[in-house]
Amino acid sequence: VLELEKGVRIDTEGPGKAVNALTFDHLELPLDVALAPEPYRVRGLSERELTMTELWQALDKPRSDPLYHPVRAELHERLVRIATYLFLPLLAFPLGASTRRTRRGTGLVAGIVLIVIYYYLLQFGHDLAAQGRLSPWISLWGPFCAYAGFSVWAFRQANISPGSNFVEATLARFDERFAAVRHLGHRRKVAT
């Protein structure tokens, strides 16, 4: 029992809710009521809360079970995310390597853009697999294979020609094509 003397007890049910104030000279509160934290909800109601072992054990569910597709999608997504980190250094090295003539920030920005696009592809693939619209082998492992292949190719290119930066070369090609299209538009204006 918690005994309190001469005070005010303020109870609220949350922001914007009613507030109750109780002024007292003497108050006795049972400790299990006064200091008990809110009980946690039961873990495992969502497939996102399951451990890898629990996901692996849940693969035995029949196809008619509503968690059949979400469990498979979650397991595959976690495995893809784990495998992604193995190839991240292979992508980081060529993006970070630059010569004195190039801007160093270009590789960093390109890397961030590539990782964000890859992340959203995985999210989209997970949603498709969780709804049962597409196999996780296609929706999750497909983007991973493209990412891993691109990372290996970029690393190999950086090792074959150490002074060149494929990001700068790609941006230069886009700039040339854009300039050519702009030049065609300028010719048409002059001709009319």
C-alpha distance (Angstrom), angle and dihedral (degrees) to the residues before:
residue distance angle dihedral
V1 . . .
L2 3.81 . .
E3 3.82 112.6 .
L4 3.80 117.8 -159.4
E5 3.81 128.6 -174.8
K6 3.82 129.2 -153.0
G7 3.76 105.6 -14.5
V8 3.76 148.4 114.1
R9 3.76 124.2 -103.6
I10 3.81 114.3 -155.0
D11 3.78 119.5 -165.0
T12 3.78 124.1 -172.8
E13 3.75 131.5 173.3
G14 3.79 94.7 -149.2
P15 3.80 142.3 -64.1
G16 3.78 112.9 -28.8
K17 3.83 92.7 10.4
A18 3.79 129.6 115.2
V19 3.81 117.5 -72.1
N20 3.81 121.0 -146.0
A21 3.82 120.6 -160.1
L22 3.80 121.4 -166.1
T23 3.82 119.5 -170.8
F24 3.79 113.3 -158.6
D25 3.80 142.2 175.1
H26 3.80 93.6 -159.6
L27 3.83 127.2 10.4
E28 3.79 129.5 177.6
L29 3.79 117.4 -163.1
P30 3.80 125.1 -178.3
L31 3.82 107.5 -121.0
D32 3.78 94.1 -130.1
V33 3.83 89.3 60.0
A34 3.81 99.9 34.7
L35 3.79 101.0 50.3
A36 3.77 104.9 18.3
P37 3.80 112.8 123.5
E38 3.75 120.9 -130.6
P39 3.79 108.6 -83.5
Y40 3.82 116.2 -108.2
R41 3.73 119.0 -117.7
V42 3.79 118.1 -111.4
R43 3.81 112.9 -78.4
G44 3.77 120.4 -127.4
L45 3.79 101.3 43.5
S46 3.81 88.7 121.5
E47 3.80 126.8 46.2
R48 3.82 88.1 -128.1
E49 3.82 89.3 67.6
L50 3.79 95.3 54.6
T51 3.78 122.2 102.1
M52 3.80 120.5 -122.4
T53 3.81 89.9 -101.8
E54 3.80 91.8 51.3
L55 3.81 90.8 48.1
W56 3.80 90.2 50.4
Q57 3.82 90.5 50.5
A58 3.83 90.8 47.3
L59 3.82 90.8 60.1
D60 3.81 87.7 85.8
K61 3.81 91.3 72.5
P62 3.81 115.0 119.4
R63 3.81 119.5 -109.5
S64 3.82 90.1 -108.6
D65 3.83 91.5 62.4
P66 3.84 111.8 104.2
L67 3.83 90.0 -133.5
Y68 3.83 94.1 53.3
H69 3.83 96.2 98.1
P70 3.84 98.8 32.5
V71 3.82 92.2 52.7
R72 3.80 92.4 50.0
A73 3.80 91.8 45.9
E74 3.81 92.1 49.9
L75 3.81 93.6 48.5
H76 3.80 93.3 47.9
E77 3.81 92.0 45.5
R78 3.80 91.6 53.1
L79 3.80 92.1 47.9
V80 3.82 91.1 48.7
R81 3.80 91.7 49.5
I82 3.81 90.6 50.5
A83 3.81 91.9 49.0
T84 3.82 90.6 46.8
Y85 3.80 91.1 68.3
L86 3.80 90.7 59.1
F87 3.81 90.6 63.4
L88 3.80 98.5 37.6
P89 3.84 94.4 89.4
L90 3.81 89.6 51.0
L91 3.80 88.5 57.9
A92 3.80 96.2 38.8
F93 3.80 95.2 55.5
P94 3.81 97.8 59.7
L95 3.80 92.3 39.7
G96 3.79 91.7 51.3
A97 3.78 96.2 42.8
S98 3.77 112.6 93.1
T99 3.73 139.6 156.0
R100 3.77 125.2 -122.9
R101 3.78 91.3 -99.8
T102 3.79 96.5 55.8
R103 3.76 129.7 75.0
R104 3.80 112.4 -105.4
G105 3.80 94.1 -150.9
T106 3.80 92.6 64.5
G107 3.81 93.3 71.7
L108 3.79 91.8 46.2
V109 3.80 92.9 51.2
A110 3.82 91.6 44.6
G111 3.81 90.0 50.0
I112 3.79 92.8 50.6
V113 3.80 91.6 48.0
L114 3.83 91.7 48.7
I115 3.81 93.1 48.8
V116 3.82 93.1 46.8
I117 3.81 91.7 49.5
Y118 3.81 90.0 47.0
Y119 3.82 91.1 48.9
Y120 3.81 92.0 52.1
L121 3.80 91.1 46.7
L122 3.80 88.7 55.0
Q123 3.81 91.3 48.1
F124 3.80 90.7 50.2
G125 3.80 91.3 45.6
H126 3.80 91.0 49.3
D127 3.81 91.0 52.0
L128 3.81 91.8 49.4
A129 3.80 91.5 48.6
A130 3.83 93.6 44.7
Q131 3.81 90.0 53.9
G132 3.79 91.2 48.4
R133 3.82 93.4 -119.1
L134 3.79 95.3 120.1
S135 3.77 135.8 16.6
P136 3.81 115.0 -102.2
W137 3.80 86.7 -129.0
I138 3.80 88.0 67.2
S139 3.81 103.0 29.0
L140 3.82 97.2 44.9
W141 3.79 108.7 17.1
G142 3.83 92.1 43.6
P143 3.83 94.4 63.2
F144 3.81 89.0 40.8
C145 3.81 92.1 54.8
A146 3.81 90.0 48.6
Y147 3.82 90.3 49.1
A148 3.80 93.0 46.3
G149 3.82 92.1 46.2
F150 3.79 91.9 48.9
S151 3.82 91.1 47.7
V152 3.81 92.4 51.2
W153 3.82 91.2 45.6
A154 3.83 92.3 49.3
F155 3.80 91.8 47.8
R156 3.79 91.2 48.3
Q157 3.82 91.5 49.1
A158 3.81 90.5 50.4
N159 3.82 89.8 52.1
I160 3.81 94.8 46.1
S161 3.80 94.9 50.7
P162 3.82 107.9 18.8
G163 3.82 96.9 -178.2
S164 3.79 96.6 54.6
N165 3.77 125.8 80.1
F166 3.80 114.7 -150.5
V167 3.81 91.6 -154.9
E168 3.80 91.4 58.0
A169 3.82 90.5 44.3
T170 3.82 91.6 50.7
L171 3.79 92.4 47.8
A172 3.82 89.9 48.1
R173 3.84 89.8 53.3
F174 3.82 90.9 50.5
D175 3.80 89.7 48.3
E176 3.83 91.4 51.1
R177 3.81 92.0 49.5
F178 3.79 92.0 46.6
A179 3.82 90.1 49.2
A180 3.81 90.2 50.0
V181 3.81 91.7 51.4
R182 3.80 90.6 46.0
H183 3.82 89.5 49.0
L184 3.84 90.7 51.7
G185 3.81 89.9 51.5
H186 3.82 89.9 49.6
R187 3.84 91.2 51.1
R188 3.80 91.5 52.8
K189 3.80 91.7 52.1
V190 3.82 91.5 50.2
A191 3.82 92.5 47.2
T192 3.83 94.2 53.8
